Amino acid sequence: MAKISSPTETEWCIESLIAVFQKYAGKDGYNCSLSKTEFLSFMNTELAAFTKNHKDPSVLDRMKKLDVNSDGQLDVPEFLNLIGGIAVACHDSFLKAVPSQKWT
Amino acid sequence: MAKISSPTETEWCIESLIAVFQKYAGKDGYNCSLSKTEFLSFMNTELAAFTKNHKDPSVLDRMKKLDVNSDGQLDVPEFLNLIGGIAVACHDSFLKAVPSQKWT
């Protein structure tokens, strides 16, 4: 049998993000996209700290901006744009908070 | 003291992806972007299974495509485009492998 090694941290993150998407996307039976209700459920459960602490547009306004093809649903690439946007914002905050190491 | 709750799975993934980026980006002392050497180290360590199992262009060709601003480095948004692209491909493969649930 082929040896299966345990996933790396990056692989684990990719798997987990897909699993989280499918968990919420599957609530109404169609597991390829997040409906408005599913997106609200995801945001209020998985990113509650983020939605509470930021002076952001409302959660559904945010969904409208992410919904590039305007079908009223978020597919995987649209969902990952949200995750990527949050990660970039977190990284920027981190760099502002911690003295930057530049070409030491 | 304010109560700090443990991170959700999504928050944990976001934190981990930033930590992985910074781990590899910090190898040459400048922790805001991945140089070619750092990107190769990241790909060969964190995504070795992916680079070995796919008939992809070489790792550095892949970096060139991700490097939108052509500065020879990958910043956080460019890095996250790679992660997002892999996650979308994984999700698509999963949907092909598992019978789709449609409006059950």
Backbone of each chain as ProteinMPNN parsed JSONL, in Angstrom:
{"seq_chain_A": "MAKISSPTETEWCIESLIAVFQKYAGKDGYNCSLSKTEFLSFMNTELAAFTKNHKDPSVLDRMKKLDVNSDGQLDVPEFLNLIGGIAVACHDSFLKAVPSQKWT", "coords_chain_A": {"N_chain_A": [[0.82, -1.207, 0.0], [0.402, 2.275, -0.698], [2.214, 4.775, 1.053], [0.679, 7.049, 3.165], [1.257, 10.259, 4.049], [0.938, 12.46, 6.905], [-1.042, 15.473, 6.674], [0.415, 18.66, 5.741], [0.684, 21.872, 7.446], [-0.363, 23.844, 5.743], [-1.784, 22.313, 3.859], [-3.646, 21.227, 5.594], [-5.067, 23.529, 6.324], [-6.242, 24.23, 3.855], [-7.877, 22.003, 3.385], [-9.55, 22.254, 5.628], [-10.834, 24.712, 5.192], [-12.338, 24.135, 2.921], [-13.953, 22.149, 3.999], [-15.383, 23.631, 5.93], [-16.751, 25.408, 4.253], [-18.359, 23.549, 2.839], [-19.837, 22.49, 4.911], [-21.52, 24.608, 5.695], [-22.615, 25.327, 3.229], [-24.026, 23.081, 2.605], [-26.33, 23.109, 4.08], [-28.862, 23.719, 3.046], [-29.151, 21.666, 1.32], [-28.017, 21.912, -1.202], [-24.841, 21.703, -2.032], [-22.937, 23.33, -3.3], [-22.867, 26.063, -3.177], [-23.233, 29.03, -1.125], [-26.22, 30.101, 0.2], [-28.13, 33.115, 1.02], [-29.111, 32.776, 3.651], [-27.467, 30.701, 4.541], [-24.98, 31.955, 4.354], [-25.245, 33.987, 6.256], [-25.499, 32.401, 8.53], [-22.958, 31.19, 8.529], [-21.277, 33.502, 8.828], [-22.143, 34.531, 11.295], [-21.47, 32.519, 12.993], [-18.861, 31.467, 12.444], [-17.293, 33.743, 11.965], [-17.951, 35.628, 13.886], [-16.698, 37.344, 15.727], [-15.358, 39.01, 14.045], [-17.407, 40.281, 12.56], [-18.69, 41.63, 14.577], [-16.824, 43.391, 15.64], [-15.995, 45.245, 13.792], [-16.503, 48.225, 11.919], [-18.163, 47.622, 9.644], [-19.885, 47.356, 6.445], [-23.238, 46.031, 6.432], [-23.77, 42.492, 6.929], [-25.084, 41.281, 4.761], [-24.743, 43.202, 2.767], [-22.058, 42.93, 2.438], [-21.992, 40.35, 1.384], [-23.182, 40.824, -1.083], [-21.217, 42.308, -2.372], [-19.236, 40.392, -2.596], [-20.366, 38.577, -4.273], [-19.658, 38.02, -7.206], [-20.682, 37.131, -9.703], [-23.29, 37.792, -9.379], [-25.456, 36.022, -8.677], [-26.846, 35.702, -6.406], [-25.855, 33.886, -4.662], [-22.992, 32.467, -2.981], [-20.215, 31.051, -4.433], [-17.423, 28.679, -4.31], [-14.936, 30.061, -5.161], [-15.741, 32.734, -4.706], [-16.306, 32.709, -1.984], [-13.743, 32.14, -1.031], [-12.473, 34.466, -1.703], [-13.434, 36.177, 0.233], [-12.268, 35.044, 2.55], [-9.571, 35.367, 1.889], [-9.439, 38.174, 1.76], [-9.904, 38.877, 4.426], [-7.716, 37.652, 5.613], [-5.605, 39.128, 4.471], [-6.159, 41.646, 5.574], [-5.795, 41.053, 8.285], [-3.082, 40.393, 8.299], [-1.981, 42.868, 7.525], [-2.705, 44.427, 9.75], [-1.239, 43.138, 11.684], [1.372, 43.704, 10.836], [1.404, 46.425, 11.257], [1.19, 46.515, 13.989], [3.393, 45.187, 14.979], [6.85, 45.89, 15.096], [8.347, 46.242, 11.964], [10.434, 43.866, 10.279], [13.005, 44.671, 8.304], [15.039, 43.698, 5.801], [17.106, 42.676, 7.558]], "CA_chain_A": [[0.0, 0.0, 0.0], [1.154, 3.528, -0.718], [2.287, 5.431, 2.349], [0.013, 8.358, 3.171], [1.815, 11.054, 5.135], [-0.036, 13.388, 7.488], [-1.016, 16.717, 5.91], [1.173, 19.794, 6.275], [-0.211, 22.9, 7.999], [-1.05, 24.498, 4.617], [-2.768, 21.352, 3.343], [-4.695, 21.118, 6.597], [-5.885, 24.751, 6.212], [-7.025, 24.134, 2.623], [-8.921, 20.997, 3.651], [-10.502, 22.772, 6.622], [-11.66, 25.771, 4.584], [-13.32, 23.459, 2.058], [-14.914, 21.471, 4.883], [-16.255, 24.657, 6.52], [-17.649, 25.849, 3.171], [-19.345, 22.503, 2.541], [-20.709, 22.351, 6.083], [-22.558, 25.643, 5.658], [-23.278, 25.295, 1.918], [-24.886, 21.906, 2.522], [-27.477, 23.194, 4.995], [-30.131, 23.666, 2.305], [-29.14, 20.494, 0.454], [-27.21, 22.135, -2.415], [-23.576, 21.992, -1.352], [-21.966, 24.014, -4.161], [-22.851, 27.507, -2.937], [-23.869, 29.532, 0.098], [-27.364, 31.002, 0.04], [-28.07, 34.216, 1.992], [-29.3, 32.221, 4.996], [-26.261, 29.943, 4.89], [-23.885, 32.915, 4.55], [-25.48, 34.614, 7.564], [-25.166, 31.395, 9.536], [-21.484, 31.094, 8.526], [-20.672, 34.723, 9.372], [-22.482, 34.699, 12.711], [-20.88, 31.435, 13.784], [-17.414, 31.314, 12.234], [-16.581, 35.031, 11.972], [-18.761, 36.534, 14.718], [-15.833, 38.375, 16.31], [-15.027, 39.943, 12.964], [-18.574, 41.096, 12.189], [-19.068, 42.47, 15.721], [-15.821, 44.379, 16.03], [-15.602, 46.152, 12.727], [-17.551, 49.102, 11.393], [-18.296, 47.159, 8.271], [-21.251, 47.326, 5.945], [-23.946, 44.877, 6.993], [-23.283, 41.204, 6.416], [-25.637, 41.002, 3.423], [-24.056, 44.104, 1.83], [-20.759, 42.287, 2.177], [-22.229, 39.22, 0.484], [-23.463, 41.368, -2.417], [-19.929, 42.689, -2.977], [-18.467, 39.178, -2.901], [-21.105, 37.791, -5.269], [-19.182, 38.622, -8.458], [-21.577, 36.808, -10.824], [-24.628, 38.292, -9.001], [-26.508, 34.995, -8.719], [-27.482, 35.625, -5.093], [-25.207, 32.798, -3.925], [-21.52, 32.521, -3.02], [-19.562, 29.778, -4.752], [-16.146, 28.521, -3.602], [-13.989, 31.163, -5.371], [-16.252, 33.958, -4.058], [-16.109, 32.482, -0.541], [-12.311, 32.238, -0.73], [-12.106, 35.881, -1.78], [-13.714, 36.715, 1.571], [-11.224, 34.549, 3.468], [-8.326, 36.032, 1.492], [-9.535, 39.587, 2.144], [-9.745, 38.962, 5.88], [-6.327, 37.293, 5.924], [-4.754, 40.272, 4.103], [-6.404, 42.69, 6.576], [-5.151, 40.615, 9.532], [-1.638, 40.505, 8.111], [-1.646, 44.296, 7.545], [-2.813, 44.875, 11.149], [-0.102, 42.548, 12.387], [2.587, 44.435, 10.475], [1.355, 47.744, 11.906], [1.323, 46.342, 15.439], [4.726, 44.659, 15.311], [7.891, 46.566, 14.313], [8.685, 45.457, 10.775], [11.826, 43.478, 10.047], [13.323, 44.963, 6.907], [16.388, 43.365, 5.351], [18.036, 42.693, 8.694]], "C_chain_A": [[0.855, 1.259, 0.0], [1.108, 4.18, 0.666], [1.595, 6.799, 2.254], [0.549, 9.154, 4.35], [0.75, 12.015, 5.661], [0.076, 14.739, 6.774], [-0.127, 17.785, 6.561], [0.178, 20.83, 6.793], [-1.028, 23.565, 6.878], [-2.129, 23.58, 4.048], [-3.956, 21.239, 4.305], [-5.636, 22.329, 6.512], [-6.787, 24.676, 4.981], [-8.184, 23.161, 2.82], [-9.995, 21.548, 4.584], [-11.407, 23.836, 6.014], [-12.72, 25.164, 3.67], [-14.394, 22.785, 2.916], [-15.89, 22.463, 5.502], [-17.25, 25.145, 5.462], [-18.747, 24.813, 2.956], [-20.326, 22.301, 3.699], [-21.862, 23.353, 6.01], [-23.323, 25.599, 4.338], [-24.254, 24.131, 1.82], [-26.152, 21.998, 3.357], [-28.816, 23.147, 4.266], [-30.134, 22.539, 1.266], [-28.318, 20.658, -0.812], [-25.832, 22.602, -1.949], [-22.518, 22.679, -2.207], [-21.928, 25.51, -3.931], [-23.579, 27.848, -1.644], [-25.032, 30.445, -0.271], [-27.221, 32.142, 1.066], [-28.17, 33.689, 3.418], [-28.045, 31.48, 5.452], [-25.084, 30.883, 5.163], [-24.021, 33.601, 5.911], [-25.101, 33.657, 8.687], [-23.65, 31.256, 9.66], [-20.862, 32.303, 9.224], [-20.919, 34.842, 10.876], [-21.876, 33.616, 13.6], [-19.358, 31.447, 13.679], [-16.652, 32.639, 12.345], [-17.325, 36.068, 12.803], [-17.91, 37.666, 15.296], [-15.527, 39.447, 15.269], [-16.217, 40.845, 12.637], [-18.969, 42.024, 13.336], [-18.107, 43.629, 15.934], [-15.448, 45.393, 14.958], [-16.787, 46.994, 12.262], [-17.722, 48.823, 9.906], [-19.702, 47.402, 7.765], [-21.933, 46.062, 6.476], [-23.496, 43.596, 6.292], [-23.828, 40.945, 5.007], [-25.098, 41.963, 2.362], [-22.713, 43.507, 1.43], [-20.933, 41.129, 1.203], [-22.443, 39.716, -0.944], [-22.151, 41.737, -3.133], [-19.11, 41.463, -3.39], [-19.068, 38.391, -4.065], [-20.845, 38.346, -6.681], [-20.135, 38.348, -9.621], [-23.056, 37.132, -10.516], [-25.739, 37.249, -9.118], [-27.189, 34.817, -7.357], [-26.925, 34.52, -4.213], [-23.696, 33.046, -3.93], [-20.965, 31.144, -3.339], [-18.18, 29.745, -4.073], [-15.161, 29.662, -3.885], [-14.444, 32.461, -4.688], [-16.066, 33.875, -2.539], [-14.631, 32.673, -0.183], [-11.796, 33.663, -0.885], [-12.351, 36.575, -0.438], [-12.607, 36.332, 2.543], [-9.896, 35.257, 3.178], [-8.316, 37.486, 1.93], [-9.328, 39.765, 3.641], [-8.298, 38.667, 6.272], [-5.382, 38.451, 5.604], [-4.907, 41.375, 5.15], [-5.726, 42.333, 7.902], [-3.637, 40.778, 9.438], [-1.194, 41.967, 8.162], [-1.681, 44.842, 8.981], [-1.617, 44.383, 11.942], [1.175, 43.343, 12.108], [2.612, 45.827, 11.118], [1.64, 47.62, 13.404], [2.735, 45.932, 15.846], [5.765, 45.395, 14.469], [8.365, 45.676, 13.163], [10.172, 45.116, 10.725], [12.133, 43.764, 8.59], [14.796, 44.667, 6.636], [17.397, 43.422, 6.481], [19.327, 41.992, 8.321]], "O_chain_A": [[1.912, 1.297, 0.629], [0.089, 4.136, 1.354], [1.898, 7.599, 1.368], [0.335, 8.787, 5.506], [-0.21, 12.343, 4.963], [1.157, 15.111, 6.319], [0.052, 17.801, 7.779], [-1.03, 20.685, 6.602], [-2.223, 23.818, 7.036], [-3.25, 24.016, 3.788], [-5.111, 21.166, 3.884], [-6.854, 22.178, 6.614], [-7.966, 25.022, 5.055], [-9.325, 23.457, 2.467], [-11.189, 21.342, 4.368], [-12.607, 23.862, 6.285], [-13.863, 25.622, 3.646], [-15.583, 22.841, 2.603], [-17.085, 22.183, 5.594], [-18.442, 25.28, 5.738], [-19.927, 25.157, 2.896], [-21.496, 21.981, 3.486], [-23.021, 23.003, 6.232], [-24.536, 25.809, 4.316], [-25.206, 24.184, 1.041], [-26.966, 21.074, 3.352], [-29.793, 22.609, 4.788], [-31.031, 22.474, 0.426], [-27.952, 19.666, -1.442], [-25.666, 23.746, -1.525], [-21.331, 22.624, -1.884], [-21.031, 26.177, -4.446], [-24.407, 27.088, -1.142], [-24.85, 31.442, -0.97], [-26.299, 32.131, 1.882], [-27.407, 34.101, 4.293], [-27.615, 31.612, 6.598], [-24.292, 30.65, 6.076], [-23.036, 33.774, 6.629], [-24.466, 34.047, 9.667], [-23.118, 31.21, 10.769], [-20.018, 32.148, 10.107], [-20.02, 35.206, 11.635], [-21.784, 33.782, 14.817], [-18.654, 31.439, 14.688], [-15.497, 32.656, 12.771], [-17.329, 37.251, 12.465], [-18.352, 38.813, 15.349], [-15.448, 40.635, 15.582], [-16.044, 42.051, 12.457], [-19.527, 43.095, 13.095], [-18.511, 44.714, 16.353], [-14.661, 46.304, 15.212], [-17.924, 46.524, 12.222], [-17.461, 49.668, 9.049], [-20.617, 47.629, 8.556], [-21.259, 45.132, 6.918], [-22.919, 43.63, 5.205], [-23.102, 40.44, 4.151], [-25.001, 41.597, 1.191], [-22.292, 43.565, 0.275], [-20.116, 40.945, 0.3], [-21.951, 39.114, -1.899], [-21.999, 41.508, -4.333], [-18.391, 41.486, -4.389], [-18.374, 37.639, -4.749], [-21.682, 39.037, -7.262], [-20.376, 39.234, -10.441], [-23.949, 36.791, -11.291], [-26.832, 37.55, -9.598], [-28.0, 33.91, -7.172], [-27.461, 34.247, -3.138], [-23.186, 33.76, -4.794], [-21.209, 30.183, -2.61], [-17.817, 30.674, -3.351], [-14.587, 30.199, -2.937], [-13.618, 33.2, -4.153], [-15.71, 34.862, -1.896], [-14.305, 33.285, 0.834], [-10.795, 34.032, -0.27], [-11.583, 37.443, -0.025], [-12.075, 37.175, 3.266], [-9.193, 35.688, 4.092], [-7.3, 37.981, 2.419], [-8.652, 40.7, 4.072], [-7.725, 39.33, 7.137], [-4.462, 38.73, 6.373], [-3.918, 41.974, 5.572], [-5.154, 43.199, 8.564], [-2.992, 41.242, 10.378], [-0.167, 42.286, 8.762], [-0.811, 45.615, 9.382], [-1.054, 45.108, 12.762], [1.957, 43.621, 13.017], [3.671, 46.344, 11.475], [2.249, 48.504, 14.007], [3.209, 46.289, 16.924], [5.593, 45.52, 13.256], [8.733, 44.518, 13.362], [11.037, 45.924, 11.065], [11.548, 43.128, 7.714], [15.683, 45.319, 7.187], [18.41, 44.116, 6.393], [20.239, 41.901, 9.143]]}, "seq_chain_B": "MAKISSPTETEWCIESLIAVFQKYAGKDGYNCSLSKTEFLSFMNTELAAFTKNHKDPSVLDRMKKLDVNSDGQLDVPEFLNLIGGIAVACHDSFLKAVPSQKWT", "coords_chain_B": {"N_chain_B": [[-11.027, 41.461, 33.246], [-11.291, 41.153, 29.711], [-13.097, 38.512, 28.188], [-11.55, 36.049, 26.313], [-12.432, 34.163, 23.672], [-11.929, 30.854, 22.331], [-10.492, 30.419, 19.058], [-12.542, 30.092, 16.092], [-12.925, 27.454, 13.598], [-12.522, 28.592, 11.066], [-11.283, 31.055, 11.704], [-8.99, 30.022, 12.843], [-7.809, 28.82, 10.609], [-7.245, 31.081, 9.028], [-5.415, 32.459, 10.666], [-3.403, 30.506, 10.741], [-2.598, 30.337, 8.048], [-1.491, 32.869, 7.663], [0.569, 32.7, 9.523], [2.105, 30.633, 8.402], [2.856, 31.848, 5.996], [4.416, 33.976, 7.033], [6.39, 32.572, 8.328], [7.874, 31.404, 6.222], [8.372, 33.667, 4.642], [9.928, 35.159, 6.306], [12.444, 34.095, 6.257], [14.61, 35.253, 4.897], [14.837, 37.537, 6.288], [13.206, 39.679, 5.57], [9.99, 40.062, 6.136], [7.673, 40.462, 4.609], [7.243, 39.481, 2.094], [7.594, 36.686, -0.208], [10.585, 35.536, -1.414], [12.17, 34.11, -4.361], [13.692, 31.889, -3.492], [12.562, 31.461, -0.973], [9.933, 30.889, -1.723], [10.272, 28.505, -3.156], [11.179, 26.898, -1.059], [8.886, 26.916, 0.55], [6.987, 25.672, -1.207], [8.167, 23.151, -1.65], [8.137, 22.098, 0.866], [5.644, 22.552, 2.192], [3.706, 22.072, 0.229], [4.451, 19.783, -1.123], [3.344, 17.351, -1.961], [1.48, 18.225, -3.742], [2.973, 19.51, -5.745], [4.399, 17.372, -6.689], [2.536, 15.579, -7.671], [1.091, 16.635, -9.784], [0.817, 17.516, -13.23], [2.101, 20.081, -13.639], [3.186, 23.418, -14.618], [6.628, 24.303, -14.027], [7.745, 24.998, -10.668], [8.79, 27.601, -10.398], [7.794, 28.833, -12.682], [5.155, 28.848, -12.012], [5.254, 30.621, -9.872], [5.857, 32.976, -11.244], [3.5, 33.436, -12.625], [1.796, 33.97, -10.515], [2.832, 36.264, -9.505], [1.648, 39.1, -9.665], [2.283, 41.849, -9.728], [4.777, 41.726, -10.769], [7.27, 41.932, -9.327], [9.095, 40.093, -8.66], [8.743, 38.884, -6.266], [6.498, 37.318, -3.896], [3.724, 38.736, -2.443], [1.381, 38.957, 0.371], [-1.391, 38.959, -0.678], [-0.909, 37.822, -3.24], [0.177, 35.362, -2.546], [-2.042, 34.261, -1.24], [-3.746, 33.993, -3.368], [-2.673, 31.78, -4.623], [-3.187, 29.789, -2.672], [-5.987, 29.918, -2.641], [-6.542, 29.152, -5.287], [-5.662, 26.499, -5.287], [-7.395, 25.452, -3.374], [-9.875, 25.752, -4.668], [-9.486, 24.024, -6.829], [-9.231, 21.606, -5.438], [-11.771, 21.415, -4.28], [-13.343, 21.208, -6.589], [-12.428, 18.748, -7.573], [-13.287, 17.112, -5.525], [-16.069, 17.352, -5.796], [-16.414, 16.1, -8.228], [-15.672, 13.543, -7.579], [-17.439, 12.712, -5.626], [-20.86, 11.869, -5.589], [-22.997, 14.475, -6.569], [-25.02, 16.538, -4.434], [-28.025, 17.805, -5.193], [-30.346, 20.183, -4.582], [-31.879, 18.53, -2.708]], "CA_chain_B": [[-10.398, 41.21, 31.94], [-12.226, 40.694, 28.677], [-13.014, 37.071, 27.937], [-11.102, 35.74, 24.95], [-12.9, 32.82, 23.34], [-11.007, 30.153, 21.43], [-10.841, 30.738, 17.665], [-13.337, 29.14, 15.313], [-12.093, 26.744, 12.61], [-12.163, 29.549, 10.005], [-10.285, 31.987, 12.263], [-7.761, 29.262, 13.022], [-7.205, 28.661, 9.273], [-6.708, 32.379, 8.61], [-4.207, 32.676, 11.477], [-2.361, 29.546, 10.346], [-2.063, 30.694, 6.726], [-0.611, 34.028, 7.855], [1.764, 32.22, 10.23], [2.924, 29.884, 7.437], [3.456, 32.854, 5.098], [5.466, 34.718, 7.736], [7.488, 31.634, 8.62], [8.735, 31.273, 5.039], [8.752, 35.004, 4.169], [10.911, 35.723, 7.224], [13.716, 33.377, 6.205], [15.703, 36.145, 4.488], [14.815, 38.725, 7.147], [12.16, 40.629, 5.166], [8.862, 39.141, 6.303], [6.466, 40.917, 3.902], [7.079, 38.807, 0.806], [8.378, 35.479, -0.451], [11.54, 35.568, -2.531], [12.149, 32.841, -5.115], [14.217, 30.819, -2.63], [11.566, 31.2, 0.077], [8.775, 30.251, -2.355], [10.667, 27.111, -3.424], [11.202, 26.215, 0.229], [7.481, 26.735, 0.933], [6.33, 24.691, -2.078], [8.758, 21.823, -1.478], [7.868, 21.606, 2.219], [4.216, 22.59, 2.56], [2.835, 21.571, -0.844], [5.272, 18.837, -1.888], [2.465, 16.356, -2.594], [0.813, 18.903, -4.845], [3.914, 19.759, -6.844], [4.87, 16.09, -7.229], [1.479, 14.771, -8.283], [0.394, 17.3, -10.881], [1.623, 17.871, -14.402], [2.038, 21.538, -13.621], [4.439, 24.077, -14.999], [7.594, 24.232, -12.929], [7.368, 25.814, -9.508], [9.112, 29.02, -10.613], [6.825, 29.342, -13.672], [3.936, 29.105, -11.223], [5.481, 31.857, -9.112], [5.799, 34.091, -12.195], [2.086, 33.697, -12.91], [1.162, 34.517, -9.306], [3.462, 37.557, -9.191], [0.852, 40.02, -10.487], [2.983, 43.131, -9.917], [6.079, 41.411, -11.388], [8.432, 42.438, -8.585], [9.987, 38.974, -8.348], [8.421, 38.427, -4.915], [5.054, 37.129, -3.676], [3.208, 39.328, -1.21], [0.306, 38.151, 0.963], [-2.506, 38.679, -1.6], [-0.462, 36.905, -4.295], [0.297, 34.045, -1.882], [-3.385, 33.749, -0.966], [-4.314, 33.564, -4.655], [-2.21, 30.396, -4.808], [-3.946, 28.93, -1.744], [-7.363, 29.901, -3.133], [-6.578, 28.36, -6.523], [-5.545, 25.079, -4.921], [-8.631, 25.07, -2.673], [-10.932, 25.623, -5.682], [-9.209, 22.784, -7.574], [-9.544, 20.486, -4.54], [-13.22, 21.353, -4.153], [-13.858, 20.692, -7.862], [-12.12, 17.312, -7.622], [-14.169, 16.468, -4.552], [-17.425, 17.298, -6.357], [-16.419, 15.097, -9.299], [-15.494, 12.218, -6.984], [-18.587, 12.369, -4.788], [-22.107, 12.232, -6.265], [-23.452, 15.791, -6.121], [-26.355, 16.691, -3.839], [-28.651, 18.986, -5.783], [-31.703, 20.509, -4.123], [-32.542, 17.329, -2.2]], "C_chain_B": [[-11.428, 40.711, 30.936], [-12.015, 39.2, 28.423], [-12.575, 36.84, 26.484], [-11.524, 34.309, 24.634], [-11.916, 32.171, 22.374], [-11.442, 30.389, 19.986], [-11.723, 29.67, 17.028], [-12.409, 28.472, 14.296], [-11.621, 27.709, 11.511], [-11.102, 30.531, 10.496], [-8.943, 31.283, 12.413], [-7.038, 29.102, 11.68], [-6.553, 29.968, 8.817], [-5.404, 32.666, 9.353], [-3.072, 31.766, 11.013], [-1.75, 29.911, 9.0], [-1.119, 31.896, 6.828], [0.693, 33.579, 8.524], [2.693, 31.461, 9.279], [3.619, 30.867, 6.49], [4.639, 33.534, 5.797], [6.667, 33.837, 8.063], [8.448, 31.562, 7.433], [9.228, 32.637, 4.555], [9.852, 35.596, 5.044], [12.284, 35.089, 7.128], [14.882, 34.269, 5.782], [15.669, 37.466, 5.256], [13.744, 39.732, 6.793], [10.851, 39.855, 5.122], [7.574, 39.576, 5.615], [6.27, 40.226, 2.563], [7.993, 37.597, 0.704], [9.3, 35.702, -1.641], [11.444, 34.231, -3.274], [12.604, 31.674, -4.237], [13.193, 30.436, -1.567], [10.34, 30.489, -0.51], [9.074, 28.78, -2.646], [10.661, 26.302, -2.137], [9.769, 25.927, 0.69], [6.838, 25.61, 0.116], [6.855, 23.281, -1.817], [8.489, 21.234, -0.094], [6.37, 21.475, 2.462], [3.308, 21.963, 1.498], [3.561, 20.569, -1.729], [4.391, 17.822, -2.628], [1.815, 16.956, -3.832], [1.764, 19.094, -6.026], [4.382, 18.449, -7.48], [3.805, 15.392, -8.073], [0.774, 15.412, -9.476], [1.351, 17.621, -12.031], [1.562, 19.384, -14.607], [3.281, 22.125, -14.277], [5.371, 24.057, -13.797], [7.205, 25.223, -11.833], [7.652, 27.302, -9.762], [8.238, 29.644, -11.718], [5.525, 29.703, -12.964], [4.079, 30.414, -10.448], [5.339, 33.076, -10.026], [4.341, 34.465, -12.49], [1.385, 34.348, -11.71], [1.636, 35.942, -9.01], [2.846, 38.669, -10.059], [1.602, 41.334, -10.746], [4.425, 42.954, -10.413], [7.286, 42.0, -10.661], [9.384, 41.308, -8.172], [9.778, 38.407, -6.948], [6.924, 38.139, -4.859], [4.658, 37.78, -2.36], [2.003, 38.513, -0.718], [-0.865, 37.921, -0.003], [-2.125, 37.706, -2.712], [-0.33, 35.48, -3.755], [-1.093, 33.433, -1.673], [-4.118, 33.371, -2.256], [-3.909, 32.129, -4.966], [-3.04, 29.443, -3.948], [-5.398, 28.794, -2.239], [-7.502, 29.038, -4.377], [-6.517, 26.87, -6.228], [-6.834, 24.604, -4.251], [-9.775, 24.874, -3.669], [-10.748, 24.312, -6.457], [-9.553, 21.555, -6.729], [-11.06, 20.311, -4.432], [-13.845, 20.781, -5.426], [-13.62, 19.186, -7.977], [-13.044, 16.54, -6.7], [-15.572, 16.303, -5.136], [-17.525, 16.258, -7.472], [-16.394, 13.687, -8.717], [-16.727, 11.752, -6.21], [-19.87, 12.772, -5.526], [-22.675, 13.527, -5.689], [-24.847, 15.74, -5.513], [-26.981, 17.933, -4.449], [-30.086, 19.119, -5.298], [-32.478, 19.29, -3.657], [-33.756, 17.728, -1.361]], "O_chain_B": [[-12.325, 39.94, 31.279], [-10.888, 38.704, 28.446], [-13.172, 37.38, 25.552], [-11.038, 33.359, 25.249], [-11.162, 32.858, 21.685], [-12.634, 30.542, 19.717], [-11.652, 28.494, 17.385], [-11.254, 28.869, 14.147], [-10.469, 27.653, 11.08], [-10.134, 30.808, 9.788], [-7.891, 31.865, 12.146], [-5.816, 29.229, 11.608], [-5.444, 29.961, 8.283], [-4.411, 33.067, 8.746], [-1.924, 32.198, 10.904], [-0.536, 29.813, 8.818], [-0.081, 31.938, 6.168], [1.779, 34.018, 8.146], [3.913, 31.62, 9.335], [4.812, 30.741, 6.216], [5.723, 33.653, 5.226], [7.809, 34.298, 8.074], [9.665, 31.644, 7.597], [10.369, 32.76, 4.109], [10.624, 36.437, 4.585], [13.202, 35.496, 7.841], [16.008, 34.079, 6.241], [16.388, 38.405, 4.914], [13.394, 40.568, 7.626], [10.614, 39.083, 4.193], [6.493, 39.117, 5.985], [5.212, 40.377, 1.952], [9.0, 37.481, 1.402], [8.847, 36.019, -2.74], [10.716, 33.332, -2.852], [11.986, 30.609, -4.234], [12.977, 29.256, -1.29], [9.774, 29.597, 0.122], [8.232, 27.912, -2.412], [10.199, 25.161, -2.114], [9.473, 24.829, 1.162], [6.22, 24.706, 0.678], [6.079, 22.327, -1.768], [8.598, 20.024, 0.103], [5.887, 20.424, 2.883], [2.267, 21.393, 1.824], [3.322, 20.507, -2.935], [4.662, 17.477, -3.779], [1.625, 16.277, -4.841], [1.388, 18.862, -7.175], [4.72, 18.415, -8.663], [4.113, 14.71, -9.051], [-0.064, 14.771, -10.11], [2.52, 17.948, -11.827], [1.045, 19.881, -15.607], [4.286, 21.441, -14.469], [4.934, 23.819, -12.671], [6.436, 26.158, -12.058], [6.853, 28.16, -9.387], [7.974, 30.846, -11.692], [4.885, 30.71, -13.267], [3.144, 31.212, -10.377], [4.767, 34.09, -9.626], [3.994, 35.642, -12.59], [0.491, 35.176, -11.881], [0.941, 36.721, -8.357], [3.437, 39.112, -11.044], [1.559, 41.867, -11.855], [5.194, 43.914, -10.467], [8.213, 42.505, -11.293], [10.346, 41.528, -7.437], [10.541, 37.554, -6.496], [6.162, 38.653, -5.678], [5.178, 37.432, -1.299], [1.648, 37.5, -1.322], [-1.304, 36.779, -0.142], [-2.93, 36.854, -3.088], [-0.684, 34.515, -4.431], [-1.296, 32.241, -1.9], [-5.011, 32.524, -2.237], [-4.7, 31.355, -5.504], [-3.532, 28.424, -4.43], [-5.959, 27.698, -2.253], [-8.464, 28.281, -4.51], [-7.23, 26.076, -6.842], [-7.312, 23.501, -4.519], [-10.558, 23.935, -3.533], [-11.709, 23.586, -6.711], [-10.101, 20.58, -7.242], [-11.566, 19.191, -4.486], [-14.766, 19.967, -5.357], [-14.496, 18.442, -8.419], [-13.524, 15.459, -7.041], [-16.191, 15.249, -4.991], [-18.561, 15.619, -7.652], [-16.996, 12.761, -9.261], [-17.021, 10.558, -6.146], [-19.964, 13.889, -6.034], [-22.819, 13.664, -4.474], [-25.729, 15.022, -5.984], [-26.48, 19.034, -4.221], [-30.93, 18.267, -5.574], [-33.584, 19.027, -4.13], [-34.457, 16.861, -0.838]]}, "name": "protein", "num_of_chains": 2, "seq": "MAKISSPTETEWCIESLIAVFQKYAGKDGYNCSLSKTEFLSFMNTELAAFTKNHKDPSVLDRMKKLDVNSDGQLDVPEFLNLIGGIAVACHDSFLKAVPSQKWTMAKISSPTETEWCIESLIAVFQKYAGKDGYNCSLSKTEFLSFMNTELAAFTKNHKDPSVLDRMKKLDVNSDGQLDVPEFLNLIGGIAVACHDSFLKAVPSQKWT"}
